[in-house]
């Protein structure tokens, strides 16, 4: 089994594309193929000591899922399935997609929801990201003036995505025992 599990939920495909871009930077021994959470099992997630979780934020700050027209379901359905998993000793990095112009009051809130869930179950969450280059009003993903993971805005700052992903992967690599 690969060392790092890579899981995402996506409604438009943007979060999946980011997951695939992340995977391309690593070989199969290092990172598993990106997998939509609607095809994952709690047992599969629990088998990894290092995890990367990606999510978009929908509507009024919601997780992707059936109630937000995410075909096949998403984090909304999968997080409750993970409630029995002990994440103690696991290292988790998060990335989230949001639209800071259209949804400035709940910018990347879904990433904050996943963060709270993971921390409550003992996960060590790494990969905090500066909030300086974003224009938003509030976010559940903001802790101590930093985002709890990488934030990408494909609607307003798409040109910055590749550089942000590269910088973030270099930042989390030591926490995952990797070189990028």
C-alpha positions as CSV (number, residue, x, y, z in Angstrom):
1,X,0.0,0.0,0.0
2,X,1.1,3.5,-0.8
3,X,2.2,5.7,2.1
4,X,-0.2,8.6,1.4
5,X,-4.0,8.3,0.8
6,X,-5.5,11.1,-1.3
7,X,-9.2,11.6,-1.1
8,X,-11.6,14.3,-2.4
9,X,-15.2,15.2,-3.0
10,X,-16.1,17.4,-6.0
11,X,-19.2,18.7,-7.6
12,X,-17.8,20.5,-10.6
13,X,-14.6,18.5,-11.1
14,X,-12.2,21.2,-9.9
15,X,-11.3,19.4,-6.6
16,X,-10.7,16.2,-8.5
17,X,-8.4,18.0,-11.0
18,X,-6.4,19.4,-8.1
19,X,-6.1,15.9,-6.6
20,X,-4.9,14.5,-9.9
21,X,-2.3,17.3,-10.2
22,X,-1.1,16.5,-6.7
23,X,-0.9,12.8,-7.5
24,X,1.2,13.5,-10.7
25,X,4.0,14.8,-8.5
26,X,4.4,11.4,-6.7
27,X,5.0,7.8,-7.7
28,X,2.6,5.0,-6.9
29,X,4.7,3.8,-3.9
30,X,4.5,7.2,-2.3
31,X,0.9,8.2,-3.0
32,X,-2.2,6.2,-3.9
33,X,-4.4,7.3,-6.8
34,X,-6.8,10.1,-6.0
35,X,-10.1,8.6,-4.9
36,X,-13.5,10.3,-4.6
37,X,-14.9,9.7,-1.1
38,X,-18.1,8.4,-2.6
39,X,-16.1,5.3,-3.6
40,X,-14.0,5.1,-0.4
41,X,-14.5,3.1,2.8
42,X,-13.6,4.0,6.4
43,X,-11.3,0.9,6.4
44,X,-9.4,2.2,3.4
45,X,-8.9,5.6,5.0
46,X,-7.9,4.1,8.3
47,X,-5.2,2.1,6.6
48,X,-3.1,5.2,5.8
49,X,-0.9,7.0,8.3
50,X,-0.7,10.0,6.0
51,X,-3.7,11.5,4.3
52,X,-4.6,14.4,2.0
53,X,-8.2,15.4,1.9
54,X,-9.7,17.8,-0.6
55,X,-13.0,19.5,-0.7
56,X,-15.0,22.3,-2.3
57,X,-17.4,24.4,-0.4
58,X,-20.9,24.6,-1.8
59,X,-23.9,27.0,-1.3
60,X,-24.0,28.4,2.2
61,X,-20.7,26.9,3.4
62,X,-21.8,23.3,3.0
63,X,-19.8,20.1,2.4
64,X,-20.3,18.5,-1.0
65,X,-23.0,15.9,-0.8
66,X,-26.3,14.7,-2.0
67,X,-28.1,17.7,-0.5
68,X,-25.9,20.0,-2.6
69,X,-26.5,18.0,-5.8
70,X,-23.1,16.3,-5.7
71,X,-23.8,13.2,-7.7
72,X,-23.0,10.0,-5.9
73,X,-22.5,11.9,-2.6
74,X,-19.5,13.4,-1.0
75,X,-18.1,14.5,2.4
76,X,-21.6,15.1,3.7
77,X,-22.3,11.4,3.6
78,X,-18.7,10.1,4.2
79,X,-17.7,12.1,7.3
80,X,-20.3,10.4,9.5
81,X,-18.9,7.0,8.3
82,X,-15.5,8.0,9.6
83,X,-16.8,8.8,13.1
84,X,-15.5,5.5,14.4
85,X,-12.0,5.9,13.0
86,X,-9.3,6.9,15.4
87,X,-7.0,9.4,13.7
88,X,-4.5,9.5,16.5
89,X,-1.0,9.1,15.1
90,X,-2.2,10.1,11.6
91,X,-1.0,13.1,9.7
92,X,-3.6,14.9,7.7
93,X,-3.2,17.8,5.2
94,X,-6.2,19.6,3.8
95,X,-6.9,21.6,0.7
96,X,-10.1,23.5,-0.1
97,X,-11.7,25.2,-3.0
98,X,-13.9,28.2,-2.7
99,X,-15.1,31.4,-4.4
100,X,-14.0,34.4,-2.3
101,X,-16.0,36.9,-4.4
102,X,-19.3,35.1,-4.6
103,X,-19.2,33.5,-1.2
104,X,-17.1,35.8,1.1
105,X,-19.1,35.0,4.2
106,X,-18.5,31.2,4.1
107,X,-15.2,31.0,2.1
108,X,-13.8,27.5,2.2
109,X,-16.0,26.6,5.2
110,X,-16.1,22.9,4.2
111,X,-12.4,22.6,4.8
112,X,-12.9,24.0,8.3
113,X,-15.7,21.5,8.9
114,X,-13.3,18.6,7.9
115,X,-10.5,20.1,10.0
116,X,-12.7,20.2,13.2
117,X,-13.8,16.6,12.5
118,X,-10.2,15.4,12.1
119,X,-8.8,17.3,15.1
120,X,-11.7,15.9,17.3
121,X,-10.6,12.4,16.4
122,X,-6.9,12.9,17.2
123,X,-5.4,13.8,13.8
124,X,-2.3,15.9,13.4
125,X,-3.3,18.5,10.8
126,X,-0.5,20.1,8.9
127,X,-0.2,22.5,6.0
128,X,-1.6,25.7,7.3
129,X,-1.8,28.4,4.7
130,X,-1.6,32.3,5.0
131,X,-4.8,34.2,4.4
132,X,-3.1,37.4,3.2
133,X,-3.7,37.0,-0.5
134,X,-7.5,36.5,-0.2
135,X,-10.4,38.9,0.1
136,X,-13.2,37.4,2.1
137,X,-15.3,38.3,5.2
138,X,-15.3,35.0,7.2
139,X,-14.3,31.4,7.1
140,X,-14.7,28.4,9.3
141,X,-11.3,27.3,7.9
142,X,-9.4,30.2,9.6
143,X,-7.6,29.4,12.8
144,X,-5.1,31.9,14.4
145,X,-5.3,34.1,11.2
146,X,-4.2,31.2,9.0
147,X,-6.2,28.7,6.9
148,X,-6.1,25.2,8.2
149,X,-4.9,24.0,4.8
150,X,-4.2,25.1,1.2
151,X,-6.9,27.4,-0.2
152,X,-7.5,27.6,-3.9
153,X,-10.0,29.9,-5.7
154,X,-10.4,28.6,-9.3
155,X,-12.9,31.3,-10.1
156,X,-10.9,34.4,-9.2
157,X,-7.2,33.3,-8.8
158,X,-6.8,30.3,-11.1
159,X,-3.4,31.6,-12.3
160,X,-2.0,31.2,-8.8
161,X,-3.0,27.6,-8.4
162,X,0.0,25.7,-9.7
163,X,2.5,27.8,-7.7
164,X,0.3,27.5,-4.6
165,X,0.1,23.7,-4.9
166,X,3.9,23.4,-5.4
167,X,4.7,25.6,-2.4
168,X,2.2,23.8,-0.2
169,X,3.5,20.3,-1.2
170,X,7.0,21.5,-0.3
171,X,5.7,22.8,3.0
172,X,4.0,19.5,4.0
173,X,6.6,17.1,2.6
174,X,8.8,17.0,5.7
175,X,5.6,16.2,7.8
176,X,5.0,13.3,5.4
177,X,8.6,12.1,5.3
178,X,9.0,13.2,1.7
179,X,11.1,15.3,-0.6
180,X,9.3,17.2,-3.4
